[in-house]
């Protein structure tokens, strides 16, 4: 569990949703649905690959890739669907709240 979560401090939505892969590359969380997550990534990974990502502030997320495809409108980016694992319920709730928060902000801008 990260120090931020353990101390009761909730990282900013932007910080929780911007990830750095331990294998290199970056990702932006686009959707969270329970234990399932969709990210746009600068790196591609094959189905079944276990990944570790670190969010700003040091919060760590682990996921297993379910699928990966190249984005048509952004040829240097990939959409990765995965399932989070080794994640506490509290961390999952923080991640979902961050995703919902940004969705509401972008919806209000439209």
Helices and strands as residue ranges (DSSP letters): H 3-6, H 13-17, E 18-21, E 26-33, E 36-41, E 50-55, E 60-70, E 78-85, H 89-109
